[in-house]
């Protein structure tokens, strides 16, 4: 059902680097494709997302980025990068592979993947490599109180280039809303996507804030963009039933606010009762997510 391709990349500051391209093809040959990019503390496991696309005659590809999921090597620190541009080589290579057999490519990206995809698309504008971006709760800003935001923005050299884990408390609430052994319905590998997430390192946070400030200053993505965000956000430290119908990771108001910074053609849709990863929301909610994806792709992406 799935094909796995390991992408060997130039070494980084920790040594050997790979990324992993996961492929599921539609029943009949097609010139249309989607490339999925996951978020922080994540990897591709959403089979129903792949099924949605292949049922519509679209080949599905997912990229486990360096130091995540199938691409994590024993010597590596989970998710650690110096800049979000570190991910551009594996995206470039994945797109090169996909474009060999496809004329139409949509990038569907979640959370941190949405931030990365936005900057990547801005970098390659004018080259016709991608025909649309569909962003699922993209990580456009920090969801933290003001003092913590100021502290994050003060991360400068040399602290921003250390591999030091920050002394931040972690919570299992989001994981509890997802995994079937807790309060959720999804089965995934808790070694690859732990309930408590990954440690946040100074280097990683500094890289994310530089990328977010770049986006806030304004990008010029030259293809249609769909931004999907939950209707409501919620800050909780312990599980409550409301956590299953809100974004408890990011603030959807931030996502909506910064969506217009992407480029001239942006559609922003708010999803009632959506989780942070909207396609992992309750079935009626994710049906709406898929309906919005279909409507947007049919209107703006699919070539006649």
ABEGO torsion letter per residue (X at the ends): XBBBBBBBBBBBAAEBBBBBBBBBBBABBBABBBBBBBBBGBBBABAAAAAAAAAAGBBBBBBBBBGBEAABBAABBBGBBABAAAAAAAAAAAAAAAAAABABBBBBBBEAAAAAAAAAAAAABGAGABABBBBBGBBABBBBBAAAAAAAAABBOAAAABABBBBBBBBAAAAAAABAABABABBBBAAABBAAEBBBBAAAAAAAAAAAAAAAAEBABABBBBBBBBABBBBBABBBAAAAABBAABBAAAAAAAAAAAEABBBBBBBBGBBABAAABBAAAAAAAAAAAAAAAAAAABBX
